[in-house]
Amino acid sequence: MSEFTHINEQGRAKMVDISEKNETVRSAVAKTSVMVSQLLYERIISHQMEKGDVLSVAQVAGIMAAKNTPFMIPMCHPIPLKAVDIQFDWKENEKKYILEIVATVKTKGATGVEMEALTAASLCALTVYDMCKSIDKGIIIGPTYLVEKTGGKSGDYQRKGSVL
């Protein structure tokens, strides 16, 4: 069983010991998208949603998600985040309105922040859904993926090519 990093000698889950790892600056960027109807797009950008400013609330939700990742994903270590940024960009493609969400997370620590970035992007998208579902339940979320990460033992990673 010792070949698995998150399994103890009894074959049960454990949190990996990172106490001997060097603290380095690490970052991760994750991306997702939310496809909405033209009606939703127009209401979101004109701030005419009943629940309030969709993107402001989603942005705060994404930041909170990054900060709380170890409380939602069992094997994630609580780490001191140094920065969390959520960016939005609208794309229109053949009468489809797509909100691109990019979450960037940074730390100086002994483990990476990929899960924090992915969690931030995901919860940000789910918050958009929650705030808009009363108008249209046909919202589509995804794909969600890691764009890049820096630092750590495994080195840097940069996604190449399209995810679709």
trRosetta pair geometry for C-beta under 8 A, 3 or more apart (Angstrom, degrees):
i j d omega theta_ij theta_ji phi_ij phi_ji
1 4 6.1 -51 -178 31 65 106
1 7 5.1 -111 176 121 104 124
1 8 7.6 14 127 98 132 27
1 9 6.6 140 73 -134 127 31
1 11 5.2 -121 -108 -89 153 69
2 9 7.4 10 -74 -96 86 69
4 7 3.9 39 91 18 124 117
5 16 5.3 1 160 -94 103 122
6 13 6.0 -9 152 -147 95 72
6 14 6.1 -173 -170 60 51 62
6 15 7.4 0 -135 -107 86 23
6 16 6.1 -64 -87 -50 70 91
6 75 5.5 -17 -133 -129 137 147
7 11 6.0 -12 -176 -145 113 36
7 12 6.9 140 -152 66 68 20
7 13 6.7 -47 -101 -97 55 35
7 14 6.7 106 -148 18 7 94
8 11 7.3 -56 71 12 64 17
8 12 5.4 -15 41 62 105 76
8 13 7.6 17 -3 94 92 13
8 14 4.3 95 -51 -34 98 133
13 74 7.1 13 158 129 149 135
13 75 7.1 -114 -173 -78 113 108
15 75 5.7 173 -109 -144 70 66
15 77 6.8 118 -174 -81 121 79
16 75 7.3 57 -3 -177 88 105
16 77 7.9 -77 61 -51 85 114
17 20 7.3 43 132 8 99 93
18 21 4.6 -39 -172 16 80 126
18 77 6.3 -50 19 -65 140 162
18 110 4.4 141 151 124 116 124
18 111 5.2 -58 -125 -50 165 108
19 110 7.6 41 -96 164 16 173
21 110 3.9 118 85 -165 111 103
21 111 7.0 83 83 -59 157 68
21 153 7.1 -86 -138 -40 113 118
22 110 6.9 157 82 -115 22 80
23 108 5.7 55 166 155 106 79
23 109 5.4 -50 -136 -139 90 19
23 110 5.4 -57 -85 -60 64 70
24 108 7.0 -119 125 -150 18 68
24 109 7.8 -43 49 63 46 30
24 151 4.8 179 115 -160 114 111
24 152 6.4 -166 64 -63 127 41
25 106 7.1 -7 -171 -169 87 102
25 107 7.6 173 -148 93 48 42
25 108 5.1 -29 -91 -99 62 83
25 150 7.6 -7 114 111 84 109
25 151 5.5 -145 95 -87 51 142
26 106 7.1 162 87 -152 50 56
26 107 5.4 -10 60 62 94 85
26 108 7.3 150 15 -102 74 31
26 109 6.6 -67 23 49 121 78
26 111 7.7 -89 29 116 169 28
26 112 4.9 -139 176 -119 145 63
26 113 5.7 147 115 2 108 96
26 149 7.2 1 -175 -178 90 92
26 150 6.3 -179 -147 89 48 66
26 151 3.5 -129 -97 77 68 140
26 152 5.5 51 -107 -39 123 97
27 104 6.8 -1 -174 -173 109 88
27 105 6.8 166 -152 87 61 48
27 106 4.5 -18 -100 -100 91 80
27 107 7.8 166 -81 21 49 59
27 113 6.6 -33 -141 52 25 124
27 148 7.9 15 106 110 95 93
27 149 6.7 -176 93 -149 53 53
27 150 4.8 18 46 42 90 103
27 151 6.7 102 11 6 61 116
28 104 7.5 175 88 -147 45 48
28 105 5.4 -7 57 57 88 94
28 112 6.3 88 -50 170 123 101
28 113 4.6 -158 13 89 115 81
28 114 4.5 -173 -125 -90 156 49
28 116 6.9 126 56 61 128 86
28 117 4.0 -138 108 -7 106 143
28 118 7.8 -49 139 -24 134 77
28 146 6.6 -56 -168 -142 106 103
28 148 7.2 -173 -146 96 48 52
28 149 4.3 -5 -104 -106 82 91
28 150 7.7 -157 -68 21 48 62
29 102 6.4 -5 -171 -173 100 96
29 103 7.1 161 -153 84 50 50
29 104 5.0 -11 -102 -100 83 78
29 117 6.1 -143 -122 -162 9 149
29 146 7.4 107 80 -166 54 61
29 147 4.3 -50 102 62 101 116
29 148 5.0 23 39 49 108 83
29 149 7.5 -158 21 -71 64 52
30 102 7.5 163 83 -154 43 50
30 103 5.0 -10 59 59 91 101
30 114 7.4 109 -62 -164 112 61
30 117 3.8 147 -5 136 108 97
30 118 4.5 -177 -116 -80 160 52
30 120 6.9 136 55 59 123 91
30 121 4.3 -129 109 -7 109 139
30 144 6.9 22 171 -178 109 85
30 145 6.8 -175 -153 97 76 31
30 146 5.5 -46 -101 -103 81 51
30 147 6.3 -179 -105 2 21 87
31 100 6.7 -14 -164 -172 105 94
31 101 6.8 153 -155 83 54 57
31 102 5.2 -14 -102 -103 85 71
31 103 7.6 -172 -77 21 37 71
31 121 6.2 -163 -128 -135 7 153
31 144 7.3 -173 94 -144 46 50
31 145 6.1 -15 59 62 84 74
31 147 5.1 71 -12 -50 111 115
32 100 7.9 164 89 -154 36 52
32 101 5.1 -11 64 59 80 107
32 121 4.4 139 2 156 108 111
32 122 6.3 116 -37 -82 158 49
32 124 7.4 154 55 69 122 102
32 125 4.9 -73 112 -45 137 142
32 141 6.6 7 168 -177 122 86
32 142 6.1 -48 -154 -103 96 41
32 143 7.0 -127 -129 110 68 35
32 144 3.9 -9 -94 -101 108 83
32 145 7.6 139 -79 13 64 56
33 98 5.2 -2 -176 -175 124 104
33 99 6.4 154 -160 79 65 51
33 100 5.2 -29 -101 -101 91 58
33 101 6.8 177 -91 14 35 79
33 125 7.5 57 89 -110 13 128
33 141 7.4 167 87 -155 50 45
33 142 6.7 -18 54 100 76 10
33 143 7.3 30 26 41 98 46
34 98 7.1 152 74 -157 41 56
34 99 4.5 -11 57 56 95 106
34 101 6.9 48 -7 -19 99 115
34 125 5.0 176 -65 -142 109 90
34 128 4.9 -11 -130 91 175 149
34 129 7.0 -144 -137 -55 125 80
34 139 6.2 -7 -173 -177 94 111
34 140 7.3 156 -158 82 46 50
34 141 5.5 -12 -105 -104 74 71
35 96 5.8 -26 -153 -176 112 107
35 97 6.9 130 -158 76 58 51
35 98 5.1 -24 -97 -100 74 78
35 99 7.8 -163 -74 20 27 71
35 139 6.8 160 77 -161 58 58
35 140 4.2 -2 50 57 111 101
35 141 7.9 -148 20 -67 74 28
36 40 3.9 -103 171 88 122 132
36 41 5.4 155 93 -54 113 76
36 44 7.2 71 90 -11 167 139
36 97 5.2 -46 69 84 79 107
36 98 7.9 159 19 -92 68 30
36 99 6.8 31 1 -10 112 107
36 128 7.8 -106 -59 156 127 119
36 132 6.7 -50 -123 159 129 163
36 136 6.9 117 -156 77 82 139
36 139 5.5 -9 -97 -115 74 92
37 40 4.8 97 54 9 78 100
37 41 6.9 -135 97 -6 41 88
37 97 7.0 19 118 32 12 115
37 136 5.1 -162 7 -114 126 171
37 138 6.9 65 -46 73 109 114
38 41 5.5 -52 -146 36 33 116
38 42 6.3 31 157 -18 66 106
38 95 6.7 -49 -56 -168 117 81
38 97 6.1 134 -92 -21 48 128
39 42 6.0 -58 -150 37 27 108
39 43 6.3 20 156 -13 64 110
39 135 6.7 -154 119 165 115 124
39 136 6.9 135 74 -41 114 133
40 43 5.7 -60 -144 41 31 107
40 44 6.0 32 158 -22 69 107
40 97 7.3 -173 77 74 90 136
40 132 5.3 54 -143 -161 123 133
40 135 5.8 148 -89 101 90 135
40 136 5.4 -92 -51 29 124 133
40 139 7.3 138 -122 -85 179 103
41 44 6.0 -57 -146 35 25 109
41 45 6.4 10 163 -7 63 111
41 90 7.2 104 -149 -145 109 131
41 97 3.7 -68 -72 168 140 169
42 45 6.4 -61 -142 43 26 100
42 46 6.0 4 165 0 64 118
42 48 7.8 -16 126 42 74 125
43 46 6.2 -68 -136 50 25 97
43 48 4.5 -100 -149 74 74 97
43 49 5.4 101 145 -66 108 76
43 132 8.0 139 85 -124 123 100
43 135 6.8 -160 45 -107 161 171
44 47 7.8 21 175 -73 29 35
44 49 6.3 25 -94 -39 55 124
44 54 4.8 -55 -134 38 95 143
44 55 6.9 93 178 -33 105 95
44 99 7.8 -62 121 -71 164 137
44 128 7.9 15 -117 -150 141 101
44 132 7.2 -26 -71 -88 110 126
45 90 7.3 -9 -77 -58 125 158
47 53 5.6 -20 -128 -100 100 80
49 52 6.5 -32 87 55 96 22
49 53 7.6 141 48 -92 109 16
49 54 5.3 64 23 -48 158 103
49 131 6.0 52 153 157 148 102
49 132 6.7 -68 -129 -92 135 72
49 135 7.6 -93 -125 -22 90 136
50 134 6.8 -35 38 68 133 147
51 54 7.4 75 79 -85 103 72
51 57 7.3 -50 131 0 106 168
51 130 8.0 -133 140 123 177 80
51 131 4.6 -138 73 -144 141 84
52 56 7.4 -80 138 63 106 112
52 57 6.0 101 91 -40 115 129
52 131 7.4 -82 57 -145 73 125
53 56 4.0 33 108 22 121 117
53 57 6.3 149 85 -15 68 87
54 57 6.2 -67 -151 40 25 105
54 58 6.0 21 157 -17 65 114
54 127 8.0 152 -170 129 72 88
54 128 5.9 65 174 -127 112 71
54 131 4.7 165 -120 109 88 147
54 132 6.5 31 -118 -53 139 100
55 58 5.5 -54 -139 41 32 112
55 59 6.1 40 157 -27 65 104
55 88 5.5 -59 -144 -24 125 166
55 128 7.8 21 -88 -97 54 101
56 59 5.7 -52 -148 31 28 114
56 60 6.7 24 155 -13 62 104
57 60 6.0 -57 -152 38 32 107
57 61 6.3 35 150 -20 66 108
57 127 6.0 -155 121 165 92 126
57 131 6.2 129 76 -74 140 145
58 61 5.4 -54 -147 38 33 115
58 62 6.3 38 153 -23 65 103
58 86 7.6 -155 121 148 82 152
58 101 7.7 -99 148 -112 128 134
58 124 4.7 77 170 -163 94 72
58 125 7.6 69 -156 -63 124 19
58 127 4.2 166 -111 91 72 121
58 128 5.0 20 -93 -57 143 78
58 131 7.2 -100 -55 6 96 139
59 62 5.8 -52 -151 32 30 113
59 63 6.7 28 152 -16 63 104
59 86 4.6 -177 -136 75 77 134
59 88 7.6 -85 -74 -31 104 114
59 124 6.9 37 -90 -129 32 112
60 63 5.7 -53 -150 36 35 111
60 64 6.3 34 152 -17 67 107
61 64 5.7 -56 -146 40 31 111
61 65 6.2 37 153 -26 65 105
61 123 5.3 -139 146 137 100 102
61 124 5.9 153 86 -97 99 50
61 126 7.8 -128 143 73 142 86
61 127 4.0 140 51 -62 165 154
62 65 5.5 -50 -146 31 30 115
62 66 6.7 32 155 -19 63 100
62 84 7.4 -179 125 161 86 119
62 86 4.3 93 86 -82 149 145
62 101 7.4 -160 -91 -178 148 126
62 103 5.7 -145 -178 -102 125 120
62 120 4.2 66 -176 -176 84 81
62 121 6.8 44 -136 -76 117 26
62 123 5.8 164 -98 80 51 92
62 124 3.5 12 -72 -68 114 108
62 127 7.5 -111 -42 16 74 137
63 66 5.9 -51 -154 31 32 110
63 67 6.6 26 152 -13 63 109
63 84 4.8 135 -129 106 77 135
63 86 6.5 -106 -50 -15 81 118
63 120 6.8 43 -76 -135 25 114
64 67 5.7 -61 -151 41 33 111
64 68 6.0 7 160 0 69 117
64 123 7.6 -104 77 119 85 148
65 68 6.1 -74 -141 51 26 95
65 69 6.8 61 156 -67 63 75
65 72 7.8 -22 -154 7 78 152
65 119 4.8 -159 153 138 106 92
65 120 4.9 161 82 -99 109 47
65 122 7.2 -157 168 67 157 81
65 123 3.6 168 -78 36 152 149
65 124 7.2 -117 20 -36 142 70
66 69 6.1 -15 -157 -33 31 111
66 81 6.2 91 137 -105 109 161
66 84 4.6 164 68 -118 157 139
66 103 6.9 -177 -68 -179 122 127
66 105 5.2 -174 -149 -100 135 130
66 113 7.8 29 -161 -173 106 109
66 116 4.3 64 -152 179 80 94
66 117 7.0 32 -112 -77 111 34
66 119 6.2 151 -89 82 47 102
66 120 4.0 6 -56 -68 98 115
67 81 6.1 -104 -98 20 69 143
67 84 7.1 -89 -46 -25 85 155
67 116 7.9 70 -50 -147 25 113
68 71 4.8 -47 -178 36 85 119
68 72 6.3 71 128 -16 90 105
69 72 6.0 -75 -151 43 35 101
69 73 5.8 -17 174 23 79 111
69 76 5.2 -80 131 131 98 164
69 115 5.4 131 -180 123 140 99
69 116 4.7 -115 -19 -98 154 67
69 119 4.6 163 -104 31 101 162
70 73 6.8 -68 -116 60 30 78
70 76 4.2 -136 -100 100 68 99
70 77 6.1 -57 -102 120 132 14
70 78 4.4 -111 39 -72 162 65
70 79 7.6 138 -41 1 128 70
72 76 8.0 12 64 31 66 136
72 119 6.7 135 69 -139 136 136
73 76 4.4 64 86 -11 105 120
73 115 5.8 -117 61 -178 163 137
73 119 7.0 -119 -21 -76 125 132
76 115 5.2 -133 -102 95 128 155
76 116 7.8 135 -163 -56 141 76
77 110 7.9 -42 100 76 164 94
77 111 5.2 102 39 41 134 151
79 107 5.3 18 141 -150 121 161
79 109 4.7 130 -157 123 115 178
79 110 7.9 -150 -117 45 113 67
79 111 6.1 -131 -76 64 139 96
79 113 7.0 -128 82 -87 144 87
79 116 7.6 -98 56 -45 115 140
80 107 6.1 133 84 -147 60 103
80 108 7.4 -27 83 57 107 69
80 109 6.2 157 43 -70 81 121
81 84 5.9 13 163 -43 140 101
81 105 6.2 -64 -139 -165 115 99
81 106 7.2 101 -167 75 72 49
81 107 5.4 -73 -116 -84 43 97
81 113 7.0 101 -111 -121 89 134
81 116 6.6 176 -92 -172 122 160
82 106 4.8 -60 68 106 102 93
82 107 5.3 151 1 -112 94 36
82 108 6.0 58 -43 -4 140 83
83 104 7.3 -16 118 116 104 93
83 105 7.0 170 91 -151 63 38
83 106 4.2 20 47 42 99 110
84 103 7.3 -17 -166 -168 86 91
84 104 7.3 159 -154 86 39 56
84 105 5.2 2 -106 -107 76 79
84 106 7.9 -151 -64 25 43 67
84 116 7.5 -106 -102 153 111 115
84 120 6.3 -168 -160 -109 117 153
85 103 7.4 159 84 -154 50 46
85 104 4.6 -6 57 57 98 102
85 105 8.0 -167 25 -71 63 42
86 101 6.7 -19 -166 -166 96 93
86 102 7.3 152 -156 80 47 51
86 103 5.4 -12 -103 -102 76 74
86 104 7.9 -166 -73 23 33 69
86 120 6.5 -142 -82 160 105 115
86 121 7.9 165 -124 -92 96 58
86 124 5.8 168 -143 -102 139 149
87 101 7.5 151 78 -157 51 44
87 102 4.5 -13 59 60 100 102
87 104 7.6 32 -4 -3 105 106
88 99 6.1 -26 -157 -169 102 98
88 100 7.0 141 -159 77 47 58
88 101 6.1 -15 -102 -101 70 65
88 102 7.9 -165 -71 22 26 76
89 99 7.6 142 72 -160 39 51
89 100 4.6 -17 63 59 91 109
89 102 7.5 26 4 -5 107 110
90 97 6.7 -21 -162 -168 104 88
90 98 7.2 139 -159 77 53 49
90 99 5.9 -28 -99 -101 67 63
90 100 7.6 -168 -82 16 17 79
91 97 7.7 153 80 -158 50 42
91 98 4.5 -21 64 66 97 103
91 100 6.2 55 -9 -23 111 110
92 95 7.7 12 -174 -94 94 14
92 96 7.1 154 -157 76 51 50
92 97 5.8 -16 -104 -102 77 64
92 98 7.5 176 -85 21 27 77
93 96 5.0 -25 71 59 77 102
93 98 6.5 3 17 1 108 122
99 128 6.6 -166 73 -139 153 164
101 121 5.3 146 112 -148 111 81
101 124 5.0 170 -169 105 150 133
101 125 5.8 -145 21 -63 152 87
101 128 8.0 -145 -57 -21 137 138
102 121 7.3 -18 -136 -104 17 114
102 147 7.4 -1 -138 -12 99 152
103 117 4.8 161 106 -161 104 69
103 118 7.7 -172 68 -62 133 15
103 120 3.8 155 -156 97 151 117
103 121 4.1 -132 3 -57 124 82
103 124 6.6 178 -66 -5 118 142
104 117 6.7 4 -121 -121 19 114
105 113 4.3 -139 109 150 115 133
105 116 4.5 -167 160 106 172 114
105 117 4.4 -141 14 -70 113 82
105 120 6.4 157 -54 -4 119 146
106 113 6.8 -160 -107 31 12 162
107 112 8.0 151 48 -156 120 29
107 113 5.1 145 3 -55 114 127
107 116 7.9 95 -31 30 124 157
111 152 7.4 45 -149 -112 32 121
112 115 7.9 110 102 7 86 79
112 149 6.0 30 -162 -173 135 135
112 151 6.8 160 -103 88 88 96
112 152 5.0 -32 -64 -56 103 152
113 116 4.4 -46 -168 40 83 121
113 117 5.9 87 131 -25 88 94
113 149 7.6 175 61 -135 69 106
114 117 5.9 -59 -151 37 31 108
114 118 6.2 25 156 -13 67 110
114 146 5.6 -11 -151 -109 107 134
114 149 5.3 -34 -78 -88 99 143
115 118 5.7 -55 -141 42 33 109
115 119 5.9 34 158 -21 67 109
116 119 5.8 -54 -142 39 27 111
116 120 6.2 31 155 -23 62 107
117 120 5.7 -52 -147 34 29 113
117 121 6.5 26 157 -15 64 105
117 146 7.1 88 90 -117 125 80
117 149 7.9 -161 21 -91 148 94
118 121 6.0 -54 -147 38 30 108
118 122 6.1 29 156 -19 64 112
118 144 6.5 99 -155 155 86 113
118 145 8.0 -33 -113 -160 102 10
118 146 6.4 -48 -69 -70 108 83
119 122 5.7 -58 -143 40 29 112
119 123 6.1 19 164 -11 66 110
120 123 6.4 -62 -142 41 23 101
120 124 6.1 30 157 -24 61 111
121 124 5.7 -58 -150 34 27 117
121 125 6.6 25 154 -16 63 106
121 144 5.9 155 110 -144 120 105
122 125 5.9 -60 -155 36 30 108
122 126 6.4 26 152 -16 66 108
122 144 5.5 38 -83 -137 87 160
123 126 5.3 -50 -142 40 39 114
123 127 6.2 45 154 -25 66 101
124 127 5.8 -54 -153 31 28 113
124 128 6.9 32 148 -20 61 100
125 128 5.6 -48 -154 29 36 113
125 129 6.7 38 148 -18 64 102
125 141 4.7 113 155 -140 129 117
125 142 7.8 102 165 -51 165 53
125 144 7.3 -124 9 -82 153 117
126 129 5.4 -49 -153 35 38 116
126 130 6.3 40 150 -22 67 104
126 141 7.1 22 -72 -107 58 162
127 130 5.4 -48 -144 35 35 114
127 131 6.2 29 158 -15 66 108
128 131 6.1 -63 -148 41 27 106
128 132 6.1 -1 161 2 64 121
128 139 7.4 -172 118 -172 97 152
129 132 6.3 -82 -145 50 23 95
129 133 5.8 43 164 -57 68 101
129 139 5.2 -172 -114 88 84 146
129 141 6.4 -50 -54 -54 128 124
130 133 6.2 -30 -134 -4 23 117
132 135 5.6 -59 -174 41 70 108
132 136 6.4 -23 151 50 99 83
132 139 6.2 97 92 -59 124 144
133 136 7.3 -101 -137 74 31 40
133 137 5.4 45 -157 -96 82 71
133 139 7.1 -90 -89 11 68 126
136 139 6.2 111 108 -43 96 83
141 144 7.5 5 152 -43 93 107
143 163 5.2 -144 78 132 144 131
143 164 6.9 -178 1 -73 132 80
145 159 6.8 77 137 -94 121 157
145 163 5.2 -166 6 -118 160 147
146 149 6.4 -21 -177 -33 125 106
146 157 7.1 21 132 108 126 131
146 159 6.6 157 101 -51 67 117
147 158 7.8 -10 151 -148 62 56
147 159 5.4 -91 -149 16 39 122
148 156 7.3 -3 -173 -177 96 89
148 157 6.0 176 -149 94 52 67
148 158 4.8 4 -110 -107 104 61
148 159 6.5 -113 -62 3 64 78
149 152 7.6 -13 143 24 114 128
149 156 6.8 -175 93 -149 58 51
149 157 4.8 23 44 44 89 104
150 156 4.9 -1 -116 -111 64 94
151 156 7.4 60 -8 -80 33 72
152 155 7.0 -99 81 -21 74 17
154 157 7.5 4 121 -44 109 110
159 163 7.3 -7 174 -69 143 96
